[in-house]
Amino acid sequence: MGLALAEAKKAWALGEVPIGAVVVRDGEVLARAHNLRETWGDPTAHAELIAIREAARRVGGWRLTGATVYATIEPCPMCAGALLLARVDRLVYGAPDPKGGAVDSLVRLLDDPRFNHQVRVTSGVRAEEGADLLRRFFRQLREGSGGTVWRGC
């Protein structure tokens, strides 16, 4: 989770919402990423999706069986869906997302038996650190400091 938090800080430095993700399999970091939606002008450029894409590229296939994804915040429906489709074994996330989370908060996509795959979930890992980054980022935006390029939702 420390690597994911470091990625979140990289996102903030770019004026992006500070969320980071890391994909690990057999003790090896396959990919790490941070949000790049504003930078790329791409609504799908979430940290989890970028990390999953890079990990799949690195292993030479879309199946990430045996992998664990670490994310600083509870994944949204798009990212949770990508975890299912990539056959990720486990998700470890930090802070819950009561407005957009699709793991425990709004819906529970990853353990829904109607899908042909389920993902084991560990939540709350270093949650306060990830939540604090988000709080400070949005406070800075509200106060108009920091010169960020973020344009909001």
C-alpha positions as CSV (number, residue, x, y, z in Angstrom):
1,M,0.0,0.0,0.0
2,G,2.9,2.3,0.5
3,L,3.7,2.2,-3.2
4,A,0.1,3.0,-4.0
5,L,0.2,6.0,-1.7
6,A,3.4,7.2,-3.3
7,E,1.6,7.0,-6.7
8,A,-1.3,9.0,-5.3
9,K,1.2,11.7,-4.3
10,K,2.5,11.7,-7.9
11,A,-1.1,12.3,-9.1
12,W,-1.5,15.3,-6.8
13,A,1.7,16.8,-8.1
14,L,0.1,16.7,-11.6
15,G,-3.1,18.3,-10.3
16,E,-4.9,15.0,-10.5
17,V,-7.1,13.5,-7.8
18,P,-4.6,11.7,-5.6
19,I,-5.4,8.0,-6.1
20,G,-2.8,5.4,-6.7
21,A,-2.8,1.7,-7.5
22,V,-0.2,-1.2,-7.7
23,V,-0.5,-4.7,-9.1
24,V,1.6,-7.4,-7.5
25,R,1.9,-11.1,-8.3
26,D,4.2,-13.6,-6.7
27,G,5.9,-10.8,-4.7
28,E,6.8,-8.9,-7.9
29,V,5.4,-5.5,-8.7
30,L,3.9,-5.8,-12.2
31,A,2.6,-2.2,-12.5
32,R,2.0,0.9,-10.6
33,A,-0.1,3.9,-11.6
34,H,-1.9,7.0,-10.5
35,N,-4.9,9.0,-11.8
36,L,-4.3,10.7,-15.2
37,R,-7.8,11.7,-16.2
38,E,-7.0,15.4,-16.5
39,T,-3.6,14.9,-18.0
40,W,-4.8,12.5,-20.7
41,G,-8.3,14.0,-21.1
42,D,-9.5,10.5,-20.7
43,P,-12.4,9.5,-18.3
44,T,-11.1,6.0,-18.1
45,A,-7.6,7.0,-16.9
46,H,-8.1,5.9,-13.3
47,A,-5.1,4.5,-11.4
48,E,-6.5,1.0,-11.2
49,L,-7.3,0.8,-14.9
50,I,-3.9,2.1,-16.0
51,A,-2.2,-0.4,-13.6
52,I,-4.3,-3.3,-14.8
53,R,-3.5,-2.5,-18.4
54,E,0.2,-2.2,-17.8
55,A,0.3,-5.4,-15.8
56,A,-1.5,-7.3,-18.5
57,R,0.9,-5.9,-21.1
58,R,3.8,-6.9,-18.9
59,V,2.6,-10.5,-18.5
60,G,1.6,-10.8,-22.1
61,G,-2.1,-11.5,-21.5
62,W,-5.3,-10.2,-20.0
63,R,-5.6,-12.8,-17.2
64,L,-4.0,-11.5,-14.0
65,T,-4.8,-14.7,-12.0
66,G,-2.8,-14.7,-8.8
67,A,-2.5,-10.9,-8.7
68,T,-3.3,-8.5,-5.9
69,V,-4.3,-4.9,-6.7
70,Y,-3.6,-2.3,-4.0
71,A,-5.6,0.9,-4.4
72,T,-5.7,3.9,-2.1
73,I,-9.5,4.2,-2.3
74,E,-12.4,1.8,-3.0
75,P,-12.7,1.3,-6.7
76,C,-15.5,2.7,-8.8
77,P,-17.8,0.5,-10.9
78,M,-15.6,0.8,-13.9
79,C,-12.4,-0.3,-12.0
80,A,-14.2,-3.0,-10.0
81,G,-15.5,-4.4,-13.3
82,A,-11.9,-4.4,-14.7
83,L,-10.7,-6.3,-11.6
84,L,-13.4,-9.0,-12.4
85,L,-12.6,-9.1,-16.1
86,A,-8.8,-9.4,-15.5
87,R,-9.4,-12.3,-13.1
88,V,-7.5,-10.5,-10.3
89,D,-7.5,-12.7,-7.2
90,R,-7.4,-10.0,-4.5
91,L,-8.0,-6.4,-3.9
92,V,-6.6,-4.5,-1.0
93,Y,-7.9,-0.9,-0.7
94,G,-7.6,1.9,1.8
95,A,-10.4,4.4,2.2
96,P,-14.1,3.7,1.4
97,D,-15.8,5.8,-1.3
98,P,-19.4,6.4,-0.1
99,K,-20.2,8.3,-3.3
100,G,-18.7,6.0,-5.9
101,G,-17.4,2.8,-4.4
102,A,-18.5,-0.4,-6.1
103,V,-16.8,-2.9,-3.7
104,D,-18.6,-2.2,-0.3
105,S,-20.2,1.2,-0.4
106,L,-22.8,1.6,-3.2
107,V,-22.8,-1.9,-4.7
108,R,-20.8,-5.1,-4.1
109,L,-19.6,-6.1,-7.5
110,L,-16.6,-8.2,-6.5
111,D,-18.4,-10.8,-4.5
112,D,-21.6,-11.0,-6.6
113,P,-22.1,-14.7,-7.3
114,R,-23.8,-13.9,-10.6
115,F,-20.4,-13.1,-12.1
116,N,-18.2,-16.0,-13.2
117,H,-15.3,-14.6,-11.0
118,Q,-15.1,-13.1,-7.5
119,V,-12.3,-11.1,-6.0
120,R,-11.3,-11.4,-2.4
121,V,-11.2,-8.0,-0.6
122,T,-9.3,-6.5,2.2
123,S,-10.4,-3.0,3.1
124,G,-9.2,-0.3,5.4
125,V,-5.5,-0.7,4.9
126,R,-3.8,2.6,5.6
127,A,-7.3,4.1,5.0
128,E,-6.7,7.3,6.9
129,E,-3.6,8.2,4.9
130,G,-5.4,7.9,1.6
131,A,-8.5,9.7,2.9
132,D,-6.3,12.5,4.3
133,L,-4.6,13.0,0.9
134,L,-8.0,13.3,-0.7
135,R,-9.3,15.7,2.0
136,R,-6.2,17.9,1.7
137,F,-6.3,17.9,-2.1
138,F,-10.0,19.0,-2.3
139,R,-9.5,21.6,0.5
140,Q,-6.6,23.1,-1.5
141,L,-8.8,23.3,-4.5
142,R,-11.6,25.0,-2.6
143,E,-9.1,27.5,-1.2
144,G,-7.8,28.2,-4.7
145,S,-4.2,27.5,-3.8
146,G,-1.7,25.2,-5.4
147,G,-2.1,26.2,-9.1
148,T,-3.7,22.8,-9.9
149,V,-5.0,22.2,-13.4
150,W,-7.8,20.1,-12.1
151,R,-11.2,21.1,-13.6
152,G,-13.6,19.1,-11.5
153,C,-16.4,16.8,-12.4
